[in-house]
Amino acid sequence: MNDTSPPTEDDPSGGTPPGEDRGATATDDSTTSRMRSVTEARRSTNDRLVGGVCTGLARHLDVDPVIVRIAFAVLTFVGGAGIIMYVAAWFLLPSDSGPSVATDWFRLDENEEKVRVGGLVLAGVVSVLAIVGDSGWGPGLGGGWLLIPAALLVWLCVIRPRQRAMTKPERREWADDVAQEARTAGREAGDRAGASATAVADEWNQRRRERHAPRSRALTGLTVSIVAIAMAVTRLVADSNGGTSWTTYVLVALAVIGAALLLSSFVGEGGPLIWIGLALVVALGVGSTVPNPRIGQLDVAPRTAAEVQTRYTHGIGDVRIDLSEVDDPQGLLGRSVSVDTGIGQTTVIVPNGLNVDVEADLQAGEVTVLGRTASGNDTALTSPAGPGRALNLTIDHTIGDIEVIRQ
C-alpha cells in the first residue's frame, strides 16, 4: 500500500502521486481545484511600492508585477479608474500577514468575505462608469484604452486559469483513489487514526460534491429579464428625447449586471453573469472608440449641394469625402457638415475658392488642415473662415490621420 495521507481542505489530494514532487502537487492542486478569483489575493507587506496591491495581485496571478502596475497606471489616466480600483483593493484585500483594513476598522469577522467581494464588484462597476464618462460617449482615447486593460484582465483572470485547469478531471480521479485507499486503511487498521482518515475523506468528498453540484440559474434568468425591461424603458425614454447612442443600452445592461453580481456575492449563483459582463465591457470599449460599427472604406463624392449630408459617421477604415465635384458649391454656404470617424484616415476635399470654416479634433495621430500640420495626442487644428457666409466643417477622429485639402 502506498504511503499516502488523508485529503484535507488545504491538500485535497491526500498525498503525493508517483513521480511528482509534493510541493509542486500542492501548488498545482490549489491552482486547478477551482477558478482563481482576484478577490482571494493578498496584499504584499514586504515587496511593495505603496500598498502592496500590485505585488499581491501579480503573485496571485503568477505574472510580473510590472504588468499589473502598468495596467493600474493606464487606468489611472482613464477617468481615474486605476485610483478607484487600487484604493478599493487596498481597503478590502487582506495582507499576507493579517486581515484587511476594512476588517480592522469595522470588525467584519465572518462577513469579511462577502463585504470584500461585494465591494470589489462595486468598485469595478464604478470604474467602468468612470471610463465611459471620461470618453464622453463618443470617439475618445479613453474608450480606446479600455480594450487594452480589458483584454489583459480577461487573459490573466479567465483564459490562463482555464488553461491550467485542463488536468482537473484527472486530479479528481486520482484524489478519489487516494480517498478510497484511506478508507481501506481505516477498515484494516481499525484504530482511531484510520477512522479519522476515513471521516476526513468522506467530509472532503461531500464538500466536493456540493461544490460541483448543478447550480441554479434563477439569478441569471432574473437578471436577463431585468436587463430586457431596463433596455425597453431606456428605448422609450430615448425615443421621447430624440434618440440616443447604442452604447447607452450597453451601459444600462452593464449597470444591471453589476448590481446582480453584487447580489450574487451574498446569495451565490452569479457565475454566468461574469461572462456576460465581460462581453458588455468589451462592447462598451468598442463603442466608446468608434462612432458606429461600420468597417471598410467609405468614399463619398456628391454631385450637388443637396446631396451633401449634414453628418457622416464611420467606424474603422479610410474615409474620403470629396466636395470638389459639387456642381453648385455656393449652395454649401451657411451649412454645417460634421464628420465623425473612428480608426483610420479621414480625408475631406473642399472646392477651391469656397469660404470654409474648419475645426478638426484628433485623439491620436496627425492632422493637416489646408496646409497646416500637427501631430500627437488630443490635437486640434482650426482654419477660420473669411468674411461672409461659409461652410462650417467639423471633423472628430479617434486614431489615425485627418487631412483637409482644397482641390
ZANUMAR-716873 format. One record per residue (C-alpha): residue number from 1; x, y, z; chain. Coordinates in Angstrom, 3 decimals. Each point is the difference from the previous one (the first is absolute). Last residue first. Layout:
BEGIN
{NUM {X Y Z} "A"} ...
This chain:
BEGIN
{407 {-8.988 70.969 -54.998} "A"} {406 {0.419 1.205 3.523} "A"} {405 {1.253 -2.250 2.807} "A"} {404 {-1.122 -1.247 3.395} "A"} {403 {1.983 -2.962 1.316} "A"} {402 {-0.601 -1.911 3.207} "A"} {401 {2.183 -2.934 1.040} "A"} {400 {-0.313 -2.988 2.331} "A"} {399 {-1.755 -0.548 3.344} "A"} {398 {-3.215 1.644 1.195} "A"} {397 {-1.322 2.489 -2.558} "A"} {396 {-2.371 2.935 0.410} "A"} {395 {-0.355 2.266 -3.045} "A"} {394 {-2.088 3.187 -0.105} "A"} {393 {-0.562 1.906 -3.256} "A"} {392 {-1.961 3.263 0.065} "A"} {391 {-0.529 1.092 -3.622} "A"} {390 {0.179 3.765 -0.081} "A"} {389 {-2.058 3.157 -0.110} "A"} {388 {1.814 3.290 0.030} "A"} {387 {3.478 1.013 1.082} "A"} {386 {2.706 -2.648 -0.114} "A"} {385 {-0.209 -3.358 1.679} "A"} {384 {2.148 -1.089 2.917} "A"} {383 {2.338 -2.960 -0.470} "A"} {382 {0.171 -2.097 3.137} "A"} {381 {2.315 -2.742 1.216} "A"} {380 {-0.412 -2.262 3.027} "A"} {379 {2.253 -2.678 1.457} "A"} {378 {-0.930 -2.154 2.970} "A"} {377 {3.107 -2.162 -0.438} "A"} {376 {2.780 0.720 -2.494} "A"} {375 {0.198 1.673 -3.387} "A"} {374 {-0.439 3.392 -1.627} "A"} {373 {-0.091 1.181 -3.613} "A"} {372 {-1.081 3.193 -1.791} "A"} {371 {-0.456 -0.122 -3.790} "A"} {370 {-3.791 0.206 -0.154} "A"} {369 {-0.511 -2.079 3.149} "A"} {368 {2.415 -2.852 0.694} "A"} {367 {-0.487 -2.252 3.038} "A"} {366 {2.359 -2.702 1.253} "A"} {365 {-0.659 -2.792 2.489} "A"} {364 {-1.837 -0.393 3.320} "A"} {363 {-3.214 1.616 1.269} "A"} {362 {-0.652 2.231 -2.991} "A"} {361 {-2.214 3.101 -0.157} "A"} {360 {-0.469 1.960 -3.231} "A"} {359 {-1.831 3.339 -0.237} "A"} {358 {-0.319 1.469 -3.463} "A"} {357 {-1.795 3.205 -1.129} "A"} {356 {-0.225 -0.002 -3.784} "A"} {355 {-0.492 2.767 -2.591} "A"} {354 {0.086 -1.852 -3.325} "A"} {353 {2.717 1.190 -2.388} "A"} {352 {1.269 -3.462 -0.841} "A"} {351 {-2.527 -2.710 0.845} "A"} {350 {0.407 -2.051 3.192} "A"} {349 {1.630 -3.429 0.263} "A"} {348 {-0.423 -1.901 3.274} "A"} {347 {2.328 -2.875 0.901} "A"} {346 {-0.425 -2.224 3.045} "A"} {345 {2.591 -2.683 0.668} "A"} {344 {-0.501 -3.028 2.252} "A"} {343 {-1.741 -0.532 3.358} "A"} {342 {-3.232 1.682 1.125} "A"} {341 {-1.840 2.590 -2.080} "A"} {340 {-2.466 2.849 0.560} "A"} {339 {-0.207 2.463 -2.904} "A"} {338 {-2.218 3.023 0.581} "A"} {337 {-1.429 2.254 -2.721} "A"} {336 {-1.511 3.401 0.756} "A"} {335 {-1.692 2.160 -2.653} "A"} {334 {0.173 3.747 -0.506} "A"} {333 {1.728 -0.356 -3.360} "A"} {332 {-0.420 -3.483 -1.490} "A"} {331 {-2.293 1.205 -2.772} "A"} {330 {2.878 2.110 -1.277} "A"} {329 {1.639 -3.301 -0.964} "A"} {328 {-2.564 -0.572 -2.794} "A"} {327 {1.440 -2.804 -2.147} "A"} {326 {1.501 -1.873 2.982} "A"} {325 {3.060 -1.907 -1.231} "A"} {324 {2.370 1.704 2.457} "A"} {323 {-1.981 -1.369 2.942} "A"} {322 {2.010 -3.222 0.169} "A"} {321 {-0.506 -1.931 3.251} "A"} {320 {2.603 -2.728 0.427} "A"} {319 {-0.151 -2.317 3.024} "A"} {318 {2.561 -2.740 0.646} "A"} {317 {-0.848 -2.830 2.390} "A"} {316 {-1.600 -0.661 3.398} "A"} {315 {-3.265 1.540 1.208} "A"} {314 {-1.636 2.561 -2.266} "A"} {313 {-2.315 2.967 0.394} "A"} {312 {-1.030 2.788 -2.394} "A"} {311 {-2.277 2.807 1.105} "A"} {310 {-1.925 2.775 -1.776} "A"} {309 {-0.050 -1.878 -3.264} "A"} {308 {1.082 1.452 -3.333} "A"} {307 {-2.474 -1.089 -2.682} "A"} {306 {-1.731 3.384 -0.018} "A"} {305 {3.306 1.695 -0.789} "A"} {304 {0.196 -1.976 -3.236} "A"} {303 {2.302 -2.671 -1.397} "A"} {302 {0.848 -1.814 3.241} "A"} {301 {3.321 -1.897 0.155} "A"} {300 {0.090 -2.375 2.985} "A"} {299 {2.524 -2.820 0.471} "A"} {298 {-0.278 -2.064 3.181} "A"} {297 {2.497 -2.834 0.347} "A"} {296 {-0.425 -2.913 2.381} "A"} {295 {-1.663 -0.582 3.390} "A"} {294 {-3.330 1.405 1.224} "A"} {293 {-0.596 -0.545 3.747} "A"} {292 {-0.891 3.632 0.730} "A"} {291 {1.588 2.954 1.807} "A"} {290 {3.231 -1.893 0.762} "A"} {289 {1.957 0.024 3.260} "A"} {288 {-2.725 0.151 2.654} "A"} {287 {-1.991 -2.673 -1.816} "A"} {286 {2.998 -2.310 -0.099} "A"} {285 {0.581 0.425 3.731} "A"} {284 {-3.693 -0.493 0.729} "A"} {283 {-0.013 -3.205 -2.029} "A"} {282 {3.030 -1.265 1.948} "A"} {281 {-1.696 0.851 3.301} "A"} {280 {-3.220 -1.666 -1.210} "A"} {279 {1.825 -3.230 -0.783} "A"} {278 {1.648 0.041 3.432} "A"} {277 {-3.377 0.548 1.668} "A"} {276 {-1.581 -2.922 -1.845} "A"} {275 {2.886 -2.245 1.049} "A"} {274 {-0.303 1.133 3.628} "A"} {273 {-3.771 -0.478 -0.074} "A"} {272 {0.473 -3.728 -0.610} "A"} {271 {1.596 -0.380 3.486} "A"} {270 {-2.676 1.731 2.089} "A"} {269 {-1.293 -3.004 1.946} "A"} {268 {0.851 1.413 3.439} "A"} {267 {-2.435 1.626 2.459} "A"} {266 {2.280 2.598 1.644} "A"} {265 {2.643 0.637 -2.678} "A"} {264 {-2.794 -0.590 -2.512} "A"} {263 {-1.608 3.290 1.037} "A"} {262 {3.091 1.941 -1.093} "A"} {261 {-0.011 -1.989 -3.222} "A"} {260 {-3.649 0.990 -0.501} "A"} {259 {0.849 3.682 0.506} "A"} {258 {2.777 -0.287 -2.585} "A"} {257 {-2.401 -1.779 -2.356} "A"} {256 {-2.461 2.882 0.256} "A"} {255 {2.736 2.604 -0.583} "A"} {254 {1.375 -1.936 -2.970} "A"} {253 {-3.426 -0.175 -1.633} "A"} {252 {-0.463 3.759 0.381} "A"} {251 {3.507 0.635 -1.329} "A"} {250 {-0.624 -2.192 -3.045} "A"} {249 {-3.268 1.836 -0.675} "A"} {248 {1.828 3.329 0.142} "A"} {247 {2.587 -1.392 -2.415} "A"} {246 {-2.715 -0.112 -2.641} "A"} {245 {0.067 3.806 -0.067} "A"} {244 {-3.163 1.934 0.810} "A"} {243 {-3.322 1.056 -1.519} "A"} {242 {-1.868 3.315 -0.262} "A"} {241 {-1.204 0.358 3.546} "A"} {240 {-3.244 -2.005 -0.158} "A"} {239 {1.780 -2.735 -1.910} "A"} {238 {2.722 -0.141 2.654} "A"} {237 {-2.497 -0.397 2.839} "A"} {236 {-1.819 -2.812 -1.787} "A"} {235 {3.272 -1.705 -0.908} "A"} {234 {1.287 0.267 3.563} "A"} {233 {-3.212 -1.630 1.251} "A"} {232 {0.542 -2.871 -2.444} "A"} {231 {3.637 -0.270 1.083} "A"} {230 {-1.023 -0.217 3.657} "A"} {229 {-2.609 -2.687 -0.753} "A"} {228 {2.489 -2.117 -1.949} "A"} {227 {2.640 0.423 2.729} "A"} {226 {-2.548 -0.992 2.652} "A"} {225 {-0.753 -3.191 -1.927} "A"} {224 {3.712 -0.762 -0.374} "A"} {223 {0.447 0.506 3.742} "A"} {222 {-2.878 -2.338 0.871} "A"} {221 {1.380 -2.708 -2.267} "A"} {220 {3.493 0.342 1.462} "A"} {219 {-1.323 -0.020 3.574} "A"} {218 {-2.122 -3.087 -0.646} "A"} {217 {2.794 -1.958 -1.680} "A"} {216 {0.352 -2.418 2.901} "A"} {215 {3.223 -1.929 0.192} "A"} {214 {0.467 -3.684 -0.711} "A"} {213 {2.229 -1.451 2.749} "A"} {212 {3.725 0.673 -0.293} "A"} {211 {0.494 1.602 3.407} "A"} {210 {-2.434 -2.382 1.684} "A"} {209 {1.823 -3.009 -1.432} "A"} {208 {3.344 1.451 1.118} "A"} {207 {-1.332 0.628 3.495} "A"} {206 {-1.200 -3.605 0.233} "A"} {205 {3.328 -1.283 -1.284} "A"} {204 {1.867 2.012 2.668} "A"} {203 {-2.297 -1.211 2.781} "A"} {202 {0.349 -3.639 -1.050} "A"} {201 {3.797 0.256 -0.176} "A"} {200 {0.189 1.692 3.416} "A"} {199 {-2.230 -2.638 1.554} "A"} {198 {2.052 -2.817 -1.526} "A"} {197 {3.264 1.507 1.221} "A"} {196 {-1.441 0.375 3.495} "A"} {195 {-1.115 -3.635 -0.011} "A"} {194 {3.494 -1.049 -1.029} "A"} {193 {1.598 2.075 2.739} "A"} {192 {-2.435 -1.337 2.593} "A"} {191 {0.830 -3.614 -0.688} "A"} {190 {-1.648 -2.593 -2.136} "A"} {189 {3.149 -0.493 -1.966} "A"} {188 {-1.642 -1.800 -2.877} "A"} {187 {-3.108 2.172 -0.133} "A"} {186 {2.000 3.236 0.274} "A"} {185 {2.512 -1.049 -2.624} "A"} {184 {-2.824 -0.883 -2.371} "A"} {183 {-1.599 3.380 0.558} "A"} {182 {3.319 1.751 -0.675} "A"} {181 {0.424 -2.026 -3.186} "A"} {180 {-3.425 1.153 -1.119} "A"} {179 {1.014 3.609 0.617} "A"} {178 {3.209 -0.481 -1.984} "A"} {177 {-1.927 -1.501 -2.902} "A"} {176 {-2.492 2.862 0.096} "A"} {175 {2.908 2.492 -0.053} "A"} {174 {1.333 -1.694 -3.154} "A"} {173 {-3.356 0.404 -1.701} "A"} {172 {-0.212 3.630 1.092} "A"} {171 {3.519 0.647 -1.281} "A"} {170 {-0.861 -1.455 -3.398} "A"} {169 {-3.138 2.125 -0.220} "A"} {168 {2.043 3.174 0.894} "A"} {167 {2.665 -0.472 -2.662} "A"} {166 {-1.283 2.835 -2.223} "A"} {165 {-0.041 2.408 2.970} "A"} {164 {3.168 1.818 -1.013} "A"} {163 {-1.565 1.071 -3.275} "A"} {162 {-3.064 1.198 1.886} "A"} {161 {2.202 2.100 2.314} "A"} {160 {1.643 1.669 -3.056} "A"} {159 {-3.239 0.773 -1.829} "A"} {158 {-1.968 1.502 2.873} "A"} {157 {1.910 2.284 2.391} "A"} {156 {3.187 0.795 -1.924} "A"} {155 {-1.412 -0.103 -3.531} "A"} {154 {-3.216 1.823 0.876} "A"} {153 {1.963 2.555 2.045} "A"} {152 {2.379 0.730 -2.880} "A"} {151 {-2.823 0.299 -2.544} "A"} {150 {-1.829 2.457 2.264} "A"} {149 {3.233 1.904 0.736} "A"} {148 {0.628 0.566 -3.739} "A"} {147 {-3.577 0.421 -1.242} "A"} {146 {-0.672 2.865 2.392} "A"} {145 {2.785 2.079 -1.545} "A"} {144 {-2.253 0.635 -2.996} "A"} {143 {-2.787 1.337 2.198} "A"} {142 {2.354 2.484 1.634} "A"} {141 {1.433 1.064 -3.328} "A"} {140 {-3.367 1.282 -1.004} "A"} {139 {-2.635 -0.557 -2.646} "A"} {138 {-3.339 0.523 1.681} "A"} {137 {-1.830 -0.669 3.236} "A"} {136 {2.046 2.689 1.765} "A"} {135 {3.141 -2.132 0.253} "A"} {134 {0.588 0.992 3.620} "A"} {133 {-3.551 -0.975 0.908} "A"} {132 {0.548 -3.468 -1.446} "A"} {131 {3.172 -0.495 2.011} "A"} {130 {-1.639 1.296 3.180} "A"} {129 {-3.016 -2.269 -0.545} "A"} {128 {2.343 -2.955 -0.419} "A"} {127 {1.803 0.969 3.209} "A"} {126 {-3.296 0.260 1.896} "A"} {125 {-0.916 -3.506 -1.159} "A"} {124 {3.393 -1.364 1.061} "A"} {123 {-0.229 1.725 3.386} "A"} {122 {-3.428 -1.622 0.524} "A"} {121 {1.467 -3.408 -0.812} "A"} {120 {2.884 0.657 2.409} "A"} {119 {-2.376 1.039 2.763} "A"} {118 {-2.273 -3.014 -0.467} "A"} {117 {2.906 -2.438 0.074} "A"} {116 {1.600 1.612 3.075} "A"} {115 {-3.279 0.476 1.867} "A"} {114 {-0.905 -3.646 -0.545} "A"} {113 {3.456 -1.175 1.082} "A"} {112 {0.052 2.141 3.171} "A"} {111 {-3.450 -1.002 1.235} "A"} {110 {1.439 -2.625 2.380} "A"} {109 {2.059 2.647 1.865} "A"} {108 {-0.953 3.483 -1.273} "A"} {107 {1.643 1.889 2.862} "A"} {106 {-0.579 3.416 -1.650} "A"} {105 {3.492 1.543 -0.062} "A"} {104 {2.108 -3.126 0.205} "A"} {103 {-2.177 -1.907 -2.466} "A"} {102 {0.022 2.911 -2.465} "A"} {101 {3.794 0.212 0.204} "A"} {100 {0.202 -3.649 -0.970} "A"} {99 {1.125 -2.793 2.303} "A"} {98 {3.596 -1.022 0.762} "A"} {97 {3.442 -0.991 -1.234} "A"} {96 {-0.547 -0.589 -3.713} "A"} {95 {-2.229 3.057 -0.073} "A"} {94 {-3.775 -0.180 -0.271} "A"} {93 {-1.693 1.613 -3.007} "A"} {92 {-2.762 2.535 0.727} "A"} {91 {1.668 3.379 0.592} "A"} {90 {3.009 -0.445 -2.284} "A"} {89 {-2.171 -1.570 -2.723} "A"} {88 {-2.531 2.855 0.196} "A"} {87 {2.790 2.601 -0.083} "A"} {86 {1.560 -1.683 -3.047} "A"} {85 {-3.288 -0.355 -1.875} "A"} {84 {-0.999 3.642 0.444} "A"} {83 {3.515 1.255 -0.777} "A"} {82 {0.154 -2.034 -3.205} "A"} {81 {-3.429 1.221 -1.086} "A"} {80 {1.107 3.650 0.145} "A"} {79 {-2.045 0.799 -3.117} "A"} {78 {2.519 -1.694 -2.235} "A"} {77 {3.437 1.240 1.107} "A"} {76 {-0.085 -2.235 3.087} "A"} {75 {-0.990 -2.952 -2.172} "A"} {74 {3.373 0.132 -1.768} "A"} {73 {1.891 0.138 3.306} "A"} {72 {-2.017 -2.895 1.438} "A"} {71 {0.777 -2.160 -3.065} "A"} {70 {3.677 1.017 0.076} "A"} {69 {0.231 -0.991 3.660} "A"} {68 {-1.560 -3.393 -0.746} "A"} {67 {2.468 -0.685 -2.811} "A"} {66 {2.963 1.176 2.115} "A"} {65 {-0.990 -2.475 2.728} "A"} {64 {1.040 -2.848 -2.367} "A"} {63 {-2.633 -2.719 -0.128} "A"} {62 {-1.091 -2.897 2.214} "A"} {61 {-3.588 1.223 0.450} "A"} {60 {0.258 -0.004 3.805} "A"} {59 {3.566 1.330 -0.045} "A"} {58 {-0.991 2.758 -2.422} "A"} {57 {-3.043 0.878 2.105} "A"} {56 {2.127 0.244 3.142} "A"} {55 {2.710 2.036 -1.715} "A"} {54 {-2.563 2.418 -1.422} "A"} {53 {-1.853 0.400 3.300} "A"} {52 {3.045 0.446 2.264} "A"} {51 {-1.241 3.340 1.314} "A"} {50 {2.579 2.370 -1.452} "A"} {49 {3.172 -1.415 -1.583} "A"} {48 {-0.129 -3.568 1.266} "A"} {47 {2.163 -3.044 0.627} "A"} {46 {-0.453 -0.477 3.765} "A"} {45 {-3.667 0.202 0.995} "A"} {44 {-1.554 -1.439 -3.156} "A"} {43 {-3.744 0.279 -0.388} "A"} {42 {-1.942 -3.226 -0.150} "A"} {41 {-1.992 -1.402 -2.907} "A"} {40 {-3.281 -1.847 0.512} "A"} {39 {-2.113 2.737 -1.642} "A"} {38 {1.982 -0.501 -3.198} "A"} {37 {-1.665 -3.384 -0.322} "A"} {36 {1.674 -3.272 -0.931} "A"} {35 {-2.346 -2.373 -1.748} "A"} {34 {-0.074 -3.221 1.992} "A"} {33 {2.138 -2.976 0.993} "A"} {32 {2.526 0.903 -2.676} "A"} {31 {2.167 2.450 1.923} "A"} {30 {-0.221 -1.664 3.385} "A"} {29 {0.748 -3.319 -1.677} "A"} {28 {2.977 1.432 -1.876} "A"} {27 {1.574 1.518 3.109} "A"} {26 {-0.493 -3.123 2.090} "A"} {25 {1.374 -2.172 -2.786} "A"} {24 {3.130 2.135 -0.390} "A"} {23 {0.765 -0.298 3.716} "A"} {22 {-0.531 -3.770 0.007} "A"} {21 {2.255 -0.621 -3.018} "A"} {20 {-1.499 -2.302 -2.601} "A"} {19 {1.095 -3.424 -1.232} "A"} {18 {-2.653 -1.967 1.823} "A"} {17 {-2.795 2.161 1.343} "A"} {16 {0.722 1.841 3.270} "A"} {15 {-2.539 -0.114 2.740} "A"} {14 {-3.507 0.832 1.114} "A"} {13 {-0.946 1.604 -3.285} "A"} {12 {-2.287 2.466 1.779} "A"} {11 {3.021 1.791 1.573} "A"} {10 {-1.211 3.239 1.632} "A"} {9 {-3.572 -1.251 0.474} "A"} {8 {1.308 -3.395 1.073} "A"} {7 {0.707 -3.279 -1.708} "A"} {6 {1.237 -2.924 2.073} "A"} {5 {3.721 -0.821 -0.111} "A"} {4 {1.643 -2.378 -2.423} "A"} {3 {2.764 -2.572 0.242} "A"} {2 {-0.937 -2.494 -2.686} "A"} {1 {-1.366 -3.422 0.946} "A"} 
